[in-house]
């Protein structure tokens, strides 16, 4: 069984204002880094942090 965090914090160096903050880290509530995806260059010149999601198990 793999470890799953209860919370995922996407950390920036400032609040969401008219000048965008910079991405810092993805981590849990204890400050441990979490690898949730991968950075992918896009054709439009932007970059995306691609996070794969799985459908919830209907049997739960």
Beta strands, then each sheet from edge to edge (+ up, - down):
strand 1: 9-12
strand 2: 23-27
strand 3: 38-41
strand 4: 47-50
sheet 1: 1+ 2-
sheet 2: 3+ 4-
end
